[in-house]
Amino acid sequence: MKPLDPSIEQYRDYVLQARRHLHQHPELALEEVETTKFLMNELDHMGIPYIKAHPTGLIATLKGPNPGPTVALRSDIDALLIEEKNDKPYTSLTKGKMHACGHDGHTAILLGAAKILKDRQQELSGTVHFLFQPAEEIGHGAKILKETGTWYKETDTVFGAHLWAYLPTGKVSVEPGERMAATDRFKVTIKGLSGHGSMPHQTVDAVVVASAMVMNFQTIVSREYSPLDPLVVSVGSIHSGTAFNVISGEAVLEGTVRYFSKDIGETIEGSLRRVMESTAALYGATATLSYAYNLPPVVNEERASALATKVAVDLLGEENVVLFEKTTGGEDFAFYLEEKPGCFAFIGSGNKEKGTHHAHHNDFFDIDEDVLLHGSALYAGYALAYLKEAENL
């Protein structure tokens, strides 16, 4: 990994210690009370004012001496209901809860960026907002922050990042276009007719209907939509039946749909509903669909990505700024990009020798702490470059 400028290296221990503290004290979505208190204390020491979101989360604001545009930098602060299996000096102290997705690292990175930019405040021609966002894991936090204060209306560009175990340490991806998928959710309730297992002709077997429906849903992906447009329809949960010798009259399926294309988003609910209704009718059952558009796709704006690329090349070297395949995982950062241009980066943290190659949400998940300060420099660099570019126009 390319060494950082000595002026940045002075923040390394601070960012590292912040990450380890946060990792030891994980809190779930909308329960990040102590995390928010910790962040308030750190920002107070830096002399950066903030407003609180409800019930958790913060928006801190740093204004330069000269007027100019506004940049928002975002991290997420919530953890997961996972029992950690790592044996490290900073392993979670809260049983059954763990930072298993890197949000502790994101928060530490943003604290580091705030510290860097505070020390360079006199260079700023404009404003920087620091978004310490709760509840990313349940997809609610971005909306909460957008509705807190006036920062979103004032903002000209938004930058965020995710530490990524699937990308090698030292690499970063900031390319334009589709980066993360829409994450719709659906629930199908099937009504048949229950009866004795020995007399199936007297029943409408909801288990059979549910099984057929799961298989038929797969033809939506393989036969209705272009193979060049990624689409996932996954049923993750089936509940039906009460006893081995009772044919069930009810079944409930729950699943998720992932895609990037706007056209798919406008038609996929109708496709599911048609297949559901026709399959149920084929077996003499009825079915209802509940469909939720959870998160839109994350799509990087071209100019924002070009600026992030320039900053990343200057920091890490051209060989470490790589093209990386989009992912069907979702991110509520997408809500910030609905009305504002911006860029969402992947910061590589995968290092098998250090054991940081485990999948996100895995109970052995960890991050390569060597990349934390590089993340802080990338965040701060994006803000400085955007304000400087606007100043020179």
N, C-alpha and C positions, 0 to 999 in steps of 0.2 A: 504494500500500500504506500502511496506517495506521502512523504512527510509533509506535515502542515507547516505553514509559516510560524516562526517562533512566537509571534504576537498572539497566535491562536492557542498554542500549546499550553499556555498558562492556565487555561480553563479545563484542562483534561481531568484533573483530580476532582474538581467540583462536579462535573457532569457524571463521572463514575460513581461518586458517593451518593449523588442524588438518585441515580438509577438503583443502586443497591438498597437504599432506604425504601424506595417505592416498591421494589420487588418483595421486600420482607413484609410489607404491610398492604397487601392487595385488598381492594374493595370492589364489590359488584356494581353493576350499572345502577345509577341513581342512588347509590349508597356511599358514594365517594366523599364522605364527610371529612374524615381525617386527612385524606389526600388533598382536599380543597384547602383545609387549614394549613397543611404543610406548604402548599403553593403560595398561599397568602403571606405566610411568614417569609418565604424566600423573596417574593416580590417586594415586600416591605423593606427588607434589607437592601435590595437593589435600588429602592426609591422609585419603583414603577407603579403608578396607580392602576386600579382595576375595579371592575364591578362584578358582583356575584350573579350567577345564573340561579335558577330555581329548579330542583333543590340543591344541585351541586354544579361545580364548574365555574370557570372564571374567564373574563375577557379583560386582559391588561392592555394598556395603551401607552406608547412611547411617541412623543411628538418631537420633531426636530426644531431647530431655531428658525428655519425658513419654511414657508408654505410649499406644498407640493402634493402629489398623489398619496394614496393610502394603500398599504399592503397588509394583508392578513396572513398570519402563519399559524397553522393548526396542528395540535397534537390531541390524542385521545387518552383518557386516564383510567378507564375501567378495566377490571380483571374478570376472571372466569371461575365458575364453580367446578374446579378441578383440583384434586389432591396432588401436590407436587411430589415427584419421586427423585428429584435431584438432591445430591448431598454437597451443598456448596456453603460457603460462609454467609451467603446472602439468601439462602433458601427461605421461602415463605414461612412466616411465624403464625399464620392464621390457617388452622386446619380446614381442609376442603376448599380453599380458595387460592388462586395462583394467577400471576401474570404469565399466561401461556400463549400470548399472541404478540408480545413486544411493546405493549402500551406503556409499560414502565420506562422502556428505552425511549419511546417517542416523547414522553413527558420530560425526561431528563435532557433530551436533545433540545427541546424548545426552551427549557430553562437556561441551557448553555447559550442558545442563540440570543435570548433576552439579555443575558449578561454581556455578551460580545457587543450587541447593539447599544446597550446602555452606556458602555464605555466609549462608544463612538457616536454618541447622541448628537454632538455638535456638527457632525458631517451630514446629518439627515436633512434633506429638503422634503419634508412630508411627514407621514405618520405610519407607524407600524402597530398593528393589533396582534396580540398573542392570544390564541384561542386554546384554552385548556378545557377540552370538551368531554363531558360525561357520556356514558350510555351508547358508545359506538356499537357494542356487541349486540344490542337489541334494536339498533337503527333509529333511536329517538333523539340522540344528543345533538346532532347538527341542527335539527329543527328547533330545539330548545334555545341554542345559542343564536340562531338567526332571528329569533323573536325577542332577544334580550338586548335592550338598548338600540342605538342607531348605527352601530359599527358596520353592519352589512350593507346598509344603504350607502354609506360613505366609502366603502371599499372599492378599489379599482381592480385588484387581482388577488387571488388566494393561492397559497402554496401549502402543500402537505406532503407527507411521506409515510411509508410503511417499511420498517425493518423486515427483510425477506429472507427466510431460511433457504429458499429454493434458488437463490442467487448467491454466488460465491462472495465471501468477504472482500471488500475493496471495490466491488463493481457497483455501478448505479445505472438505473434505467429511468429516463425522463422523456421518452419519445412522445410525439403528439398522437391524438386519436384515441380509440377505444382501449381502456386499460383494465377495467373491472366491470363485471356484468350486473344487469338488473337482477334483483332477487325477489321475484314474486312468490307468493305462498297461496296454496289452495287446500280446501277441505271438501271432500265428497261424502255425503250421507246417503246411504243406500237403504231402501225399505223393501223387504221381501215378505215372506210368510214363514214363520217358524213351525217346527213340527218334530215328530220323532225321527231319529236317525234311521230307523228301519223302514220308514215309509216316505221316501223322498218325493214320491209322486204327489203327495198331499201338500207339498211346500213350494216356496220360491226361495231357493238357497242363496242367501246373501253372500256367503263365502265364495260360491261359484261366480256370482256376478262380479264381486270385487276382484277376483283373480283374473277374470276375462278383461275387466276394465284396465287393470295394471298393464296387461300385455298390449291391449289396443292403444293405450296412450303412447306406447313406443312407436307406433306407426305414424303418429303425428310428426315426430322428429324425422323419421326415415323416409316418409313419402309425401309430406305436405310442404316442407320448407327446403330451401336450397341447402345442399351439403356445404356450400361455401359460407353460409351464415351460421355460426355456432348457436346451438340450442340444446338445452338439457331439460328434460322432464323427468323428475325423480319422485317416486312415491317412497317416503321414508318410514311411514307408519300405517299399519293395518290393524284395526281392532274389531273383532267379531266373535260371537259365540260365548257360551257359558259352561258347556259340558260336552263330554266326548260323544254322547249319544243324542244330542239335541241339534237339529239343523237350525242354524241361526237365521232370524228374520231381519237382522240389522247389521250393517257394517259401516265403518268410518275409515276413509283413507285420508291421509294428509301428506302433502309433498311440496316440492319447490320447483320453480321454473327459472332458468337462467338464460339470458340472451343479451345481445348488444344492439341489435337492429331495431330501429323505431317501428318499422313495418311489422316485425314479429310482435312487438309490444302492443300494437293496435289490433292484432288478430288472434293471438294465442288463447285468450280467454274463451272466445267464441269456438275455437277448434276443440278445446277441452270439453266445453259444454255439449257440443254436438256429439262427440264420441261417447261421452258419459251417458247422455240421454238415449242414444241409439242402442248402446250396449245394455243398458237397464231394460229397455223395451224388448229387446231380443229375448230376454229371460223372464219377462213378465213382471219385472220389478219397477220401482221408480227411484229417482235419485235427484238430489239437489246439490248445487255447487256454490261454495263460498270462496271468492277469489279476492286476494289483497295484493295491490301493487306496492310492495314493500320499499324497495330502493331502486332508483333509476341507475343506469350505467354511469360509470366514471369515464368521462371523455376529456382528454387534455386538449386545451386550446393551442393552436400552432405557434403563435407568437410567444406565449408563456413557456411552452416547451423549448423553443429555440433559446430563450433567455436562460432557462434552467440548464440547458445543455452547455452553453458558454460558461456559466458559473462552475458547473461540474468538471468540465475539461480543465479549467484554470486550477481547480482545487486538486483533482485526482489524476489528471493526465488523460489524454485522448483515448488511450488503450483501455481505460477503466470505465468509460462511458459506453454502455453496450445496449444493443437492441434486445429486448426481452419479450417473450410472448405474453399477450394479455391473459388474464385469468378469469375463470367463471366464479371466483369468489366475489363477494360484494363489499361495499364500503359506503357509509353514509356521507362521506366527503362529497359524494355525487350531488347532494342537495346544495352545497355551496356553489357548484358549477352550473346550476340551473339558470342563474341570471348574471353570473360574473365569470370572466375568463380566468383560467388558472391552470395549475399543473400539479399532478400527484405523482410522486417519485417512488420507486422501489430502491431501497438501500440494502445491498447484499450483506448478509450476516451468516451465511452458511459456511461452516468450517468444521469438517469432520474430525480433525485432530483435537479441536476444543469441545466437541460434542454439541455444536450449535447447528447441526444439520437436521434435527428432528422437526417433524411437521408442526405447523401452528396448531394450537389447541391440543397438543400432545403433552402428557404429564412429565416428559423429560425435556420439554422445550426450554431453550436458553438462547441468549444472543451473544455474539462476539463483541465484547465491550470495547474492543479497539476501534470499532466503527462509530461509536457514539459521538466523539468530538468531530469527526468528519461530517456527521449529520448536522451538528450544530453549525458548523462552518457553511454547509450547504444552505441551510435555512437563512442564516444571517446574510450570506452572500447573495441569495436571491433578492432579499429585501433591498440591500445596498445597491445592487445592479439595477433593479427596477426604478428606484428613486433617482439614481444617477442618470439612467437613460432618459427619463422624463425631464430631468433638469437640463439636459443637453439638446432637447428638441427645440 
